[in-house]
Amino acid sequence: MRTKNGCRYFLASLLAMILTTACEKDGITVTPIKDFISLANDDGYIENLSTRVVHSYYSGPQGLALNIGWNGAGQSMRGFLSFDVSEIMPPADKELVIDEAILKVYEANTNMHPFDGAGVRVVNCYLLTYGSLDKTDYDLTPFADCGAITSWGYNVLKEYPLKVTSFLNSFHQANPSVTKFQFRLQFLPDGNVTPPSPLTSSMWSIFAGDETQKAAYRPTLTIKYHYRDQ
């Protein structure tokens, strides 16, 4: 006769066996959630001057940052993020399925009135394939519009998350050999303005991948995924 503890052990073992068999039957291997920090070498922001200028980062009051908004002359700025996800690329006989993907950035500063100066604005996120950052990427045609990551600022160190699961799955299916997920952040709208516009020097800044003093606040892409048979 089994004891109560013996029955519980038997039932737990049976349940584990059923779940393992089901996963093997479907060809699914569950893996841990992965956090990817943005690549400092491919991150940056671009100023929309007559000849566009690429910056790796901005040395702001809180640390190294990426600027989105307008500089002191009223020229717009767009930020760029790149994540190397090669370590989760599937083997030849498997397909990568992203169960959830969250892009997270952290505010370094909000200067002046970028969100409500001369009209209401949001910071939008686009999925791109820009490779190494150069000035032509300022208005590169995006693969997908991932939506607004924020409509307000003024809260240093705050986390701003954006769910990008479906966009990354679609991108990977269309570009299975590409090992980077890359994004552009910009205000909508963000055309150049003429001083003394209230948008002059108005910007939203996020911590850059280069930042070391506040390393916990660097841009992060958190991915939960599994593989399945092709």
C-alpha positions in Angstrom: 0.0 0.0 0.0 1.3 3.4 -0.9 1.7 6.1 1.7 0.3 9.7 1.0 3.9 10.9 0.4 4.4 7.9 -2.0 1.3 8.8 -3.9 2.3 12.4 -4.2 5.7 11.4 -5.5 4.2 9.1 -8.0 1.7 11.7 -9.3 4.4 14.3 -9.6 6.7 12.0 -11.5 3.8 11.0 -13.8 3.0 14.7 -14.5 6.7 15.5 -15.2 6.8 12.5 -17.6 3.7 13.6 -19.5 5.0 17.2 -19.8 8.4 16.0 -21.0 6.8 13.6 -23.6 4.5 16.4 -24.9 7.4 18.8 -25.4 9.5 16.2 -27.1 6.5 15.2 -29.4 6.0 18.9 -30.4 9.8 19.4 -30.9 9.8 22.3 -28.4 12.8 23.1 -26.2 12.0 25.7 -23.5 14.9 28.0 -22.7 15.5 30.7 -20.1 14.6 34.3 -20.7 17.6 36.3 -22.1 18.5 39.9 -21.5 20.5 41.6 -24.3 22.2 45.0 -23.6 22.4 47.3 -26.6 25.7 47.3 -28.6 27.6 50.5 -27.8 29.5 50.3 -31.1 26.3 50.3 -33.1 24.2 52.7 -30.9 24.1 56.4 -31.3 22.0 59.4 -32.4 22.0 61.4 -35.6 21.5 65.2 -35.9 19.6 66.3 -38.9 22.0 69.0 -40.1 22.5 69.9 -43.7 25.2 67.2 -43.6 23.9 64.8 -41.0 26.2 64.0 -38.1 26.4 60.7 -36.2 27.2 60.7 -32.5 28.0 57.6 -30.5 26.5 59.3 -27.3 26.0 62.5 -25.5 27.7 63.3 -22.2 24.7 64.5 -20.3 24.2 65.5 -16.6 23.3 61.9 -15.7 25.8 60.1 -17.8 26.3 58.9 -21.4 23.0 59.2 -23.2 21.2 59.1 -26.6 19.2 62.2 -27.5 15.8 62.2 -29.2 14.3 65.6 -30.0 15.9 69.0 -31.1 19.3 70.5 -30.6 20.0 74.2 -29.8 19.7 75.2 -33.4 16.3 73.5 -33.8 17.6 70.5 -35.8 16.0 67.2 -35.0 17.8 64.2 -33.5 16.9 60.5 -33.7 18.3 57.7 -31.5 19.4 54.2 -32.6 19.7 51.0 -30.7 21.2 47.7 -31.8 21.1 44.2 -30.1 23.2 41.2 -31.0 21.0 38.1 -30.5 23.3 35.6 -32.3 23.5 33.4 -29.2 19.8 32.4 -29.5 19.8 31.7 -33.3 18.4 28.2 -33.9 20.3 25.2 -35.2 19.8 24.3 -38.8 16.8 21.9 -38.2 15.0 24.2 -35.8 13.0 27.4 -36.0 13.2 30.3 -33.5 9.9 31.3 -32.0 9.9 34.4 -29.8 7.3 34.0 -27.1 7.8 37.5 -25.7 10.1 40.4 -26.4 10.2 43.6 -24.4 12.4 46.6 -25.4 13.3 48.7 -22.3 15.0 52.1 -22.2 15.6 54.3 -19.2 15.3 58.1 -19.0 18.5 60.0 -18.5 16.9 63.5 -18.9 14.1 65.5 -20.3 15.0 69.1 -21.4 12.5 71.8 -22.1 9.2 70.7 -23.6 9.7 68.0 -26.3 6.3 66.3 -25.6 4.1 69.4 -25.5 6.0 72.3 -27.1 4.1 73.6 -30.2 1.9 70.6 -30.2 1.6 67.1 -28.6 4.2 64.5 -29.5 5.2 60.9 -28.7 8.4 59.0 -29.0 7.9 56.3 -31.6 9.9 53.1 -32.2 10.7 51.6 -35.6 12.4 48.2 -36.3 15.2 48.7 -38.8 18.1 46.9 -40.5 20.9 49.4 -40.4 23.9 47.3 -39.7 26.6 49.7 -38.5 25.2 53.2 -37.9 25.8 55.9 -40.5 24.1 59.1 -41.5 21.9 57.5 -44.2 20.1 55.6 -41.4 18.4 58.8 -40.2 15.4 58.2 -42.5 16.0 54.6 -43.5 12.7 52.8 -44.4 11.7 50.7 -41.4 10.7 47.1 -41.4 8.0 47.8 -38.9 6.4 50.5 -36.9 6.4 49.2 -33.3 4.4 52.1 -31.8 4.9 54.7 -29.1 7.3 53.9 -26.4 6.3 57.0 -24.4 4.2 60.1 -24.5 5.8 61.9 -21.5 9.1 62.2 -19.7 10.5 64.2 -16.7 11.3 61.1 -14.6 15.0 60.3 -14.6 15.8 56.5 -14.2 12.2 55.5 -15.1 11.9 52.4 -17.2 10.0 52.7 -20.5 9.0 49.3 -21.8 7.6 48.4 -25.3 6.3 45.0 -26.3 7.8 44.1 -29.7 7.1 40.4 -29.9 5.2 40.1 -33.1 7.5 42.5 -35.0 10.6 40.5 -34.1 9.0 37.2 -35.1 8.0 38.7 -38.5 11.4 40.2 -38.9 13.2 36.9 -38.1 11.0 34.9 -40.5 11.8 37.4 -43.3 15.5 37.7 -42.4 16.5 34.3 -40.8 20.2 34.9 -41.2 20.3 38.4 -39.6 21.6 38.3 -36.0 20.8 41.9 -34.9 17.5 43.5 -33.9 17.8 47.3 -34.4 15.5 50.2 -33.6 15.1 53.9 -34.2 13.5 56.2 -31.7 12.1 59.6 -32.8 9.5 62.1 -32.0 6.4 62.2 -34.1 6.5 64.7 -35.8 10.2 65.7 -35.5 10.9 68.1 -38.4 13.6 70.8 -38.0 12.4 74.1 -36.4 13.6 77.7 -36.4 14.5 79.4 -33.2 12.9 80.8 -31.1 10.6 77.8 -31.5 9.6 76.2 -28.1 11.1 73.0 -29.5 14.6 74.4 -29.7 16.8 72.5 -27.2 13.8 70.3 -26.3 14.9 66.6 -26.0 14.2 63.3 -24.3 17.4 61.5 -23.4 17.9 57.8 -22.6 20.9 56.1 -21.2 23.3 54.7 -23.8 24.8 51.3 -24.1 28.2 53.0 -23.4 27.1 54.1 -19.9 29.0 52.4 -17.1 28.3 54.4 -14.0 24.6 53.6 -14.3 25.0 50.3 -16.2 21.7 48.9 -14.9 19.9 51.5 -17.0 21.3 50.7 -20.4 18.9 49.8 -23.2 17.8 46.2 -22.8 15.9 43.7 -25.0 14.4 40.9 -23.0 13.4 37.8 -25.0 11.6 34.7 -24.0 11.8 32.1 -26.7 11.9 28.4 -27.8 12.8 26.3 -30.8 10.5 24.1 -32.8 11.1 21.6 -35.6 10.9 23.1 -39.1 
